[in-house]
Amino acid sequence: MKAVKWVAPRKVEVVEVDRPVPEPHEALVRIESTGICGSDIHYYADGRIGNTVMTGPLVLGHEYSGIVEQVGADADPGLVGKRVAVEPGIPCLACEWCRTGHYNVCLDMRFPGGPPYDGALQEYVAVHAGFCFPIPESMTPAEAAMMEPLAVAVHTVELGHVKPGQTAAILGLGPIGLLTAQVAKLSGVSRLFGTDLLDYRVEAGLRYGVDRAFNASELNTVDTILKETNGRGVDVVFDCARSADTPALACRIARPAGRCVLTGISGESSGTFPVDIARRKELSLQWCRRFKFNYPSATQMTASGRVDVRSIITHSFPLERCQEAFDLVCDNRDNVLKVSIDQ
């Protein structure tokens, strides 16, 4: 079968690899759509995320959907023929964290598209059948692949403990930020600020629920938000940027006793915080590690039309044109938001 492998920074190649054979607990999924994620871009451009380093050719991609063509002896035969959104990370299901409901921080997680595990930019994947979620016929394969970033957004807002009538800010209006905006408004946020460094993303924020969006390279984020909240700050800050600088900004624009949810991946192994500000405000700093148990609610939100994932997908490419697709996202060209690789 065909697969696309990262071979060097900013270089991928189409190669031939063996089609996988499912284990007894697995499903064989013929992949229909795979989204390109910000973490994919870190690996593509830099060959690393923090201390996780690419050491050789690897298939990228972890946001995917497809048709189940075969299942192993111990898997649900009712999955065969179904279109599914696949939750990519497969935990061990036996450790303390898995057994206590925190499988997203399992230390033995097998996460595709990051070393040493091949990802979804190929024609078939064999994956634990329990992590395959059938989707309604009304959803397209590309929308189904969007259940992964939407699950991140749902978990992000859950961690913010948003209450109706509260205010919030989103730093970074890429796909995760735009999805977080929609979920935050569904959760009752009364006024939502949003910032980005690209004008077209600022404009997109206004289309997806942000009430006041601005370019952070033109207006000072802290001064602007504090001025517009009469010096109070916002109740919750969602950092959805790929920047090492935004966590500190989050601390500065959160109100005293506020909450900062740090979802974005800067690619750095360490960072700095204004500890004095965070301490004096008694801020709650909450990191987000992907998601847990969020695929069913993400699917329901999309199927019911309460969250729009379809229009965030701005570009589609075939598997053979992955190099072009990655370069487009990496360079932020043509007003790109989300790219899907469709087969």
DAVEN-V397125 format. One record per residue. N is the residue number from 1. RES is the residue in three letters. NEAR is the number of other ideal C-beta (glycine too) atoms within 12 Angstrom. Layout:
n=N res=RES near=NEAR
n=N res=RES near=NEAR
This chain:
n=1 res=MET near=24
n=2 res=LYS near=23
n=3 res=ALA near=37
n=4 res=VAL near=42
n=5 res=LYS near=30
n=6 res=TRP near=38
n=7 res=VAL near=24
n=8 res=ALA near=18
n=9 res=PRO near=19
n=10 res=ARG near=21
n=11 res=LYS near=22
n=12 res=VAL near=40
n=13 res=GLU near=23
n=14 res=VAL near=26
n=15 res=VAL near=23
n=16 res=GLU near=13
n=17 res=VAL near=21
n=18 res=ASP near=14
n=19 res=ARG near=20
n=20 res=PRO near=27
n=21 res=VAL near=17
n=22 res=PRO near=27
n=23 res=GLU near=19
n=24 res=PRO near=16
n=25 res=HIS near=21
n=26 res=GLU near=31
n=27 res=ALA near=42
n=28 res=LEU near=32
n=29 res=VAL near=48
n=30 res=ARG near=31
n=31 res=ILE near=48
n=32 res=GLU near=35
n=33 res=SER near=43
n=34 res=THR near=50
n=35 res=GLY near=53
n=36 res=ILE near=52
n=37 res=CYS near=42
n=38 res=GLY near=40
n=39 res=SER near=41
n=40 res=ASP near=45
n=41 res=ILE near=37
n=42 res=HIS near=32
n=43 res=TYR near=44
n=44 res=TYR near=42
n=45 res=ALA near=28
n=46 res=ASP near=25
n=47 res=GLY near=27
n=48 res=ARG near=24
n=49 res=ILE near=29
n=50 res=GLY near=20
n=51 res=ASN near=12
n=52 res=THR near=23
n=53 res=VAL near=19
n=54 res=MET near=32
n=55 res=THR near=14
n=56 res=GLY near=14
n=57 res=PRO near=24
n=58 res=LEU near=37
n=59 res=VAL near=43
n=60 res=LEU near=49
n=61 res=GLY near=48
n=62 res=HIS near=44
n=63 res=GLU near=52
n=64 res=TYR near=50
n=65 res=SER near=46
n=66 res=GLY near=41
n=67 res=ILE near=30
n=68 res=VAL near=37
n=69 res=GLU near=27
n=70 res=GLN near=30
n=71 res=VAL near=30
n=72 res=GLY near=24
n=73 res=ALA near=14
n=74 res=ASP near=15
n=75 res=ALA near=28
n=76 res=ASP near=24
n=77 res=PRO near=15
n=78 res=GLY near=14
n=79 res=LEU near=32
n=80 res=VAL near=23
n=81 res=GLY near=19
n=82 res=LYS near=29
n=83 res=ARG near=34
n=84 res=VAL near=44
n=85 res=ALA near=48
n=86 res=VAL near=50
n=87 res=GLU near=43
n=88 res=PRO near=46
n=89 res=GLY near=36
n=90 res=ILE near=30
n=91 res=PRO near=30
n=92 res=CYS near=18
n=93 res=LEU near=21
n=94 res=ALA near=13
n=95 res=CYS near=17
n=96 res=GLU near=16
n=97 res=TRP near=20
n=98 res=CYS near=21
n=99 res=ARG near=13
n=100 res=THR near=15
n=101 res=GLY near=15
n=102 res=HIS near=20
n=103 res=TYR near=32
n=104 res=ASN near=29
n=105 res=VAL near=23
n=106 res=CYS near=25
n=107 res=LEU near=17
n=108 res=ASP near=18
n=109 res=MET near=28
n=110 res=ARG near=28
n=111 res=PHE near=37
n=112 res=PRO near=40
n=113 res=GLY near=42
n=114 res=GLY near=36
n=115 res=PRO near=26
n=116 res=PRO near=17
n=117 res=TYR near=25
n=118 res=ASP near=34
n=119 res=GLY near=43
n=120 res=ALA near=47
n=121 res=LEU near=51
n=122 res=GLN near=37
n=123 res=GLU near=34
n=124 res=TYR near=34
n=125 res=VAL near=47
n=126 res=ALA near=37
n=127 res=VAL near=43
n=128 res=HIS near=35
n=129 res=ALA near=34
n=130 res=GLY near=23
n=131 res=PHE near=40
n=132 res=CYS near=40
n=133 res=PHE near=40
n=134 res=PRO near=30
n=135 res=ILE near=36
n=136 res=PRO near=22
n=137 res=GLU near=12
n=138 res=SER near=14
n=139 res=MET near=32
n=140 res=THR near=25
n=141 res=PRO near=33
n=142 res=ALA near=39
n=143 res=GLU near=38
n=144 res=ALA near=46
n=145 res=ALA near=52
n=146 res=MET near=46
n=147 res=MET near=47
n=148 res=GLU near=51
n=149 res=PRO near=50
n=150 res=LEU near=48
n=151 res=ALA near=46
n=152 res=VAL near=45
n=153 res=ALA near=48
n=154 res=VAL near=42
n=155 res=HIS near=34
n=156 res=THR near=46
n=157 res=VAL near=45
n=158 res=GLU near=30
n=159 res=LEU near=34
n=160 res=GLY near=41
n=161 res=HIS near=23
n=162 res=VAL near=33
n=163 res=LYS near=17
n=164 res=PRO near=15
n=165 res=GLY near=13
n=166 res=GLN near=29
n=167 res=THR near=35
n=168 res=ALA near=49
n=169 res=ALA near=54
n=170 res=ILE near=59
n=171 res=LEU near=51
n=172 res=GLY near=45
n=173 res=LEU near=45
n=174 res=GLY near=47
n=175 res=PRO near=48
n=176 res=ILE near=50
n=177 res=GLY near=51
n=178 res=LEU near=45
n=179 res=LEU near=51
n=180 res=THR near=51
n=181 res=ALA near=48
n=182 res=GLN near=41
n=183 res=VAL near=45
n=184 res=ALA near=48
n=185 res=LYS near=32
n=186 res=LEU near=30
n=187 res=SER near=33
n=188 res=GLY near=22
n=189 res=VAL near=34
n=190 res=SER near=22
n=191 res=ARG near=27
n=192 res=LEU near=42
n=193 res=PHE near=45
n=194 res=GLY near=48
n=195 res=THR near=45
n=196 res=ASP near=41
n=197 res=LEU near=26
n=198 res=LEU near=29
n=199 res=ASP near=20
n=200 res=TYR near=23
n=201 res=ARG near=39
n=202 res=VAL near=32
n=203 res=GLU near=20
n=204 res=ALA near=33
n=205 res=GLY near=41
n=206 res=LEU near=22
n=207 res=ARG near=21
n=208 res=TYR near=35
n=209 res=GLY near=35
n=210 res=VAL near=35
n=211 res=ASP near=25
n=212 res=ARG near=27
n=213 res=ALA near=38
n=214 res=PHE near=32
n=215 res=ASN near=21
n=216 res=ALA near=33
n=217 res=SER near=16
n=218 res=GLU near=16
n=219 res=LEU near=21
n=220 res=ASN near=18
n=221 res=THR near=39
n=222 res=VAL near=30
n=223 res=ASP near=19
n=224 res=THR near=25
n=225 res=ILE near=39
n=226 res=LEU near=22
n=227 res=LYS near=18
n=228 res=GLU near=25
n=229 res=THR near=26
n=230 res=ASN near=11
n=231 res=GLY near=15
n=232 res=ARG near=20
n=233 res=GLY near=36
n=234 res=VAL near=46
n=235 res=ASP near=37
n=236 res=VAL near=45
n=237 res=VAL near=54
n=238 res=PHE near=56
n=239 res=ASP near=48
n=240 res=CYS near=46
n=241 res=ALA near=37
n=242 res=ARG near=36
n=243 res=SER near=30
n=244 res=ALA near=21
n=245 res=ASP near=27
n=246 res=THR near=39
n=247 res=PRO near=40
n=248 res=ALA near=30
n=249 res=LEU near=39
n=250 res=ALA near=48
n=251 res=CYS near=38
n=252 res=ARG near=35
n=253 res=ILE near=45
n=254 res=ALA near=45
n=255 res=ARG near=30
n=256 res=PRO near=21
n=257 res=ALA near=17
n=258 res=GLY near=35
n=259 res=ARG near=39
n=260 res=CYS near=45
n=261 res=VAL near=43
n=262 res=LEU near=39
n=263 res=THR near=47
n=264 res=GLY near=42
n=265 res=ILE near=37
n=266 res=SER near=28
n=267 res=GLY near=27
n=268 res=GLU near=21
n=269 res=SER near=13
n=270 res=SER near=11
n=271 res=GLY near=25
n=272 res=THR near=17
n=273 res=PHE near=26
n=274 res=PRO near=23
n=275 res=VAL near=15
n=276 res=ASP near=13
n=277 res=ILE near=26
n=278 res=ALA near=26
n=279 res=ARG near=15
n=280 res=ARG near=14
n=281 res=LYS near=26
n=282 res=GLU near=16
n=283 res=LEU near=33
n=284 res=SER near=25
n=285 res=LEU near=29
n=286 res=GLN near=26
n=287 res=TRP near=23
n=288 res=CYS near=33
n=289 res=ARG near=26
n=290 res=ARG near=36
n=291 res=PHE near=37
n=292 res=LYS near=31
n=293 res=PHE near=19
n=294 res=ASN near=33
n=295 res=TYR near=37
n=296 res=PRO near=22
n=297 res=SER near=27
n=298 res=ALA near=42
n=299 res=THR near=33
n=300 res=GLN near=22
n=301 res=MET near=31
n=302 res=THR near=41
n=303 res=ALA near=27
n=304 res=SER near=15
n=305 res=GLY near=17
n=306 res=ARG near=21
n=307 res=VAL near=37
n=308 res=ASP near=29
n=309 res=VAL near=44
n=310 res=ARG near=26
n=311 res=SER near=21
n=312 res=ILE near=39
n=313 res=ILE near=33
n=314 res=THR near=29
n=315 res=HIS near=28
n=316 res=SER near=28
n=317 res=PHE near=31
n=318 res=PRO near=23
n=319 res=LEU near=35
n=320 res=GLU near=20
n=321 res=ARG near=23
n=322 res=CYS near=42
n=323 res=GLN near=28
n=324 res=GLU near=26
n=325 res=ALA near=36
n=326 res=PHE near=36
n=327 res=ASP near=25
n=328 res=LEU near=27
n=329 res=VAL near=37
n=330 res=CYS near=27
n=331 res=ASP near=18
n=332 res=ASN near=24
n=333 res=ARG near=18
n=334 res=ASP near=16
n=335 res=ASN near=20
n=336 res=VAL near=30
n=337 res=LEU near=39
n=338 res=LYS near=43
n=339 res=VAL near=44
n=340 res=SER near=45
n=341 res=ILE near=48
n=342 res=ASP near=30
n=343 res=GLN near=34
